[in-house]
């Protein structure tokens, strides 16, 4: 046989293991669990949704679910990650093409317009789940820990918007950088989104337009 070709004992070429099918099956199983868990969390709440009910709804053996996610908290984190990014790919939100393009926008006003649209899309995917997490955090220590992690990551991520404005020398001189970061953090909060879109019934389009105008009027010089 040619050099480098593995053979079996009878001299026939051995089949090279192809893990692509197994990876595809694993991804399909993860996606099914995430979709079923999302539905159960929103319908029943986090505390009332058991790991067994998720496994049953997804038709996945419990050991497989634990192998893929580790715990119910792990399932919730994966559900949230998929909602935040729009898919189950391991790509940080800041590395998503839409966010990179927004941060590359040279005009500060146009940059904020882009982030208002991104926020509208983001909230449409994740607002209900973020409310589930916030409600669960009141009674569940693991949910509270996850909520704190997400809030910390959100502040870090949204601070990049202010950094981009500062880099363009467009921040209102009356604002400190810290105050500007806190303003962005407040305006882009899921709590404020819920007040406007759920309690007050605003459409996504109205929310995005208001958010863009508010960000520009509160952050930018000469507005």
Buried (B, 14 or more C-beta within 10 A) or exposed (E): EEEEEEEEEEEEEEEEEEEEEEEEEBEEBBBBBBBBBBBBBBEEBBBEBEBEBBBEBBEBEEEBBBEBBEEBBBBBBBBBBBBBBBEBEEEEBEEBEBBEEBBEBEEBBEBBBBBBBBBBEBBBBBBBBBBBBBBBBEEBEBBBEBBEEBBEBBBEBBBBBBBBBEEBEBBBEEBEEEBBBBBBBEBBBBEBBBEBBEEEEBEBEBBBBBBBBBBBEBBBEEE
